[in-house]
Amino acid sequence: MRIELSAAFAVLLSFSPLTAQAETIRVAHDQRFPPFAEVKDGKSEGLAVDILNAAAERAGLTIVYAPVPFTDIQKTLEDGRADAVFPLAINPERRQVFDFSAPLVITGGALFVRAPQPTPDSLKALAGKTVVTPKTGPLAGFIGKTAPEVKLVVNADYDQSFAQLLSGEADAAALNFQVGRKLASTLHAGKVTLPEKLFLELPLAVAVRKGQHADLIAKLDKGIAAIRADGTWQRIDRRWAGH
């Protein structure tokens, strides 16, 4: 009887979630998007990376990261290099192309000006003035629709945005709040006023091609809910707050 029970127990263990091999998914991210995701010493790290890793572990998933320039993000889904991309801001235009997970973190757009100028109260305060923003993000479309009185200039990336701002070619730069603050304080310390508020709030999430990988999104959503419920998400967020 003991032998039979032991054999039965071994069979049950072979099907146990504890011993089941985790499903591996390939996730592409912008190789320079601090503090959310970037590459350091050949390894992907950041606030969103830590959150996704924790959620994936709860969901029984193993993540293999593929860091690429932002302009190549969508191509990784088209050519099969990645199953999903992140952290991508959710907006109506992107919902037509992608299916999204639950938000990993909330971010948004903010206005950066040359120090010691104060941060503009709103986009309306910049009527008739030149505002630059990278073409890779969702802010250009929003500004074009909601603030037509602004002279909007769409450029290549964050580096060009800061260069145009600091040279006087632009009166303000519209950038991601956290990413802009991180790059400004690291690369242009004392030259740029760091904003304290958003003019547009955006959730960042994992994205897959429309109509594909619904099971993956469902698993990730359960993992994200789990780490929010038990305090893991909050601990990760606090740890990165000082970076």
C-alpha positions in Angstrom: 0.0 0.0 0.0 2.8 2.4 0.9 4.5 1.6 -2.5 1.3 2.3 -4.3 0.7 5.6 -2.5 4.3 6.7 -3.1 3.9 5.9 -6.8 0.6 7.8 -7.0 2.2 10.7 -5.1 5.1 10.8 -7.6 2.6 10.9 -10.5 0.8 13.8 -8.9 4.0 15.7 -8.4 4.9 15.3 -12.1 1.8 17.3 -12.9 2.2 19.8 -10.0 2.6 23.5 -10.9 5.6 23.5 -8.7 7.5 21.2 -11.0 5.9 22.2 -14.3 8.3 24.0 -16.7 7.5 27.7 -17.0 6.4 28.9 -20.4 9.0 31.2 -22.0 7.9 34.4 -23.8 10.1 36.8 -25.7 9.5 40.5 -24.9 11.1 43.4 -26.7 11.6 46.8 -25.1 13.2 50.2 -25.8 16.9 49.8 -25.1 17.0 53.3 -23.5 13.8 54.2 -21.6 15.0 54.8 -18.0 13.8 54.4 -15.3 11.3 51.9 -16.9 13.6 49.7 -19.0 17.1 50.0 -20.3 20.2 47.9 -20.8 23.1 48.0 -18.3 26.1 45.6 -18.5 24.2 43.6 -21.1 21.1 43.1 -18.9 17.6 44.5 -19.0 16.7 46.4 -15.9 14.3 49.1 -14.7 11.0 49.7 -12.8 8.8 48.1 -15.5 11.3 45.2 -15.9 11.1 44.4 -12.2 7.3 44.6 -12.2 6.9 42.4 -15.2 9.4 39.9 -13.9 7.4 39.6 -10.6 4.1 39.3 -12.4 5.5 36.7 -14.9 6.8 34.6 -12.0 3.3 34.5 -10.5 1.9 33.6 -13.9 4.3 30.8 -14.5 6.1 32.6 -17.3 9.8 33.1 -18.0 10.7 36.3 -19.8 13.5 36.6 -22.4 14.1 40.2 -23.1 15.1 41.7 -26.5 16.3 45.3 -26.2 16.0 47.3 -29.4 15.7 50.9 -30.6 12.2 52.2 -30.1 11.8 52.5 -33.9 12.2 48.7 -34.2 9.7 47.8 -31.5 6.8 47.0 -33.7 9.1 45.2 -36.2 10.0 42.6 -33.5 6.4 41.5 -33.5 6.1 41.4 -37.3 9.3 39.4 -37.9 8.9 37.0 -34.9 11.7 38.3 -32.7 9.3 38.9 -29.9 5.8 37.7 -28.8 5.1 41.0 -26.9 6.5 44.5 -26.4 6.6 46.7 -23.3 6.4 49.2 -21.6 4.0 50.7 -24.2 1.6 53.6 -23.4 -2.0 52.7 -24.0 -4.0 55.2 -26.1 -6.9 54.9 -28.5 -4.7 54.8 -31.7 -2.6 51.9 -30.3 -5.7 49.9 -29.2 -6.5 49.6 -32.9 -3.2 47.7 -33.5 -2.4 46.1 -30.1 -4.1 44.2 -27.3 -2.8 45.3 -23.9 -2.3 43.8 -20.5 -3.4 45.5 -17.3 -1.2 48.5 -16.6 2.2 47.9 -15.1 2.6 51.5 -14.0 1.1 54.9 -14.7 3.1 57.6 -16.4 2.4 60.5 -18.8 3.5 63.6 -20.6 5.2 66.6 -18.9 6.6 69.9 -20.0 10.3 70.6 -19.7 11.8 74.1 -20.0 15.2 75.7 -19.6 16.2 76.5 -16.0 15.4 78.6 -14.1 12.1 79.1 -15.9 9.0 77.7 -14.1 7.1 74.7 -15.6 4.2 76.0 -17.7 0.8 75.4 -16.1 -0.6 73.8 -19.3 -0.2 73.4 -23.0 -2.4 76.5 -23.4 0.2 78.6 -21.7 2.5 77.8 -24.6 0.2 79.1 -27.3 2.2 80.5 -30.2 5.4 79.0 -28.8 7.5 76.1 -30.1 7.2 72.7 -28.4 9.3 69.7 -29.4 8.5 66.1 -28.8 9.9 62.8 -30.2 8.0 61.1 -33.0 8.3 57.7 -31.2 5.9 58.5 -28.4 2.1 59.2 -28.1 2.5 62.9 -27.2 2.7 64.4 -30.7 -0.8 63.1 -31.6 -2.3 64.3 -28.4 -0.8 67.8 -28.7 -1.7 68.1 -32.3 -5.4 67.4 -31.5 -5.8 69.2 -28.2 -3.4 72.2 -28.5 -3.4 73.4 -32.2 -2.3 76.8 -31.0 1.1 75.4 -30.1 3.8 75.3 -32.7 4.6 71.6 -32.6 7.9 70.3 -33.9 8.2 66.5 -34.0 11.8 65.2 -33.9 13.8 62.0 -33.7 14.3 61.3 -30.1 14.9 62.6 -26.5 18.4 63.7 -27.3 17.3 66.0 -30.1 14.4 67.3 -28.0 16.8 68.4 -25.2 19.3 69.8 -27.8 16.6 71.9 -29.4 15.4 73.1 -26.0 18.8 74.0 -24.6 19.9 75.8 -27.8 16.8 78.0 -27.7 15.2 76.5 -30.9 12.3 75.4 -28.7 10.5 77.0 -25.8 9.5 73.6 -24.2 9.9 69.9 -24.7 7.0 67.5 -24.2 8.4 64.3 -22.9 7.5 61.3 -20.7 7.5 62.5 -17.1 9.8 59.9 -15.6 12.1 59.3 -18.6 12.5 63.1 -19.2 13.3 63.7 -15.5 15.8 60.9 -15.4 17.6 62.0 -18.6 17.5 65.7 -17.7 19.0 65.1 -14.2 21.6 62.7 -15.6 22.7 64.4 -18.8 21.7 68.1 -18.3 21.8 68.7 -14.5 20.9 72.2 -13.6 20.0 73.2 -17.1 16.4 72.0 -17.3 13.5 72.6 -14.9 12.2 69.3 -13.7 8.4 69.2 -13.8 6.3 68.0 -10.9 3.0 67.3 -12.8 1.6 65.7 -15.9 -0.4 67.3 -18.7 -1.4 63.8 -19.9 -1.8 60.6 -17.8 -0.9 57.4 -19.6 -0.8 53.7 -18.4 2.2 51.6 -19.5 1.5 48.0 -20.3 2.6 44.9 -22.2 1.3 44.8 -25.8 0.7 42.0 -28.3 -0.5 42.1 -31.9 -4.3 42.5 -32.1 -6.1 39.3 -31.9 -3.1 37.2 -30.9 -1.8 35.8 -27.6 -5.0 36.3 -25.6 -3.9 33.5 -23.3 -0.6 35.3 -22.6 -2.4 38.6 -21.7 -4.8 36.7 -19.4 -1.9 35.1 -17.6 -0.1 38.4 -17.2 -3.2 40.1 -15.9 -3.5 37.5 -13.2 0.1 37.9 -12.3 -0.2 41.7 -12.2 -3.3 41.4 -10.0 -1.5 39.1 -7.6 1.5 41.3 -7.1 -0.7 44.3 -6.5 -2.8 42.4 -4.0 0.1 41.2 -1.9 2.2 44.4 -1.8 4.9 43.2 -4.2 4.1 45.9 -6.7 4.2 48.6 -4.0 7.6 47.4 -2.7 9.1 47.5 -6.2 7.7 51.0 -6.8 9.1 52.3 -3.5 12.5 50.7 -4.3 12.7 52.6 -7.6 11.3 55.9 -6.3 14.8 56.9 -5.2 16.5 56.2 -8.5 
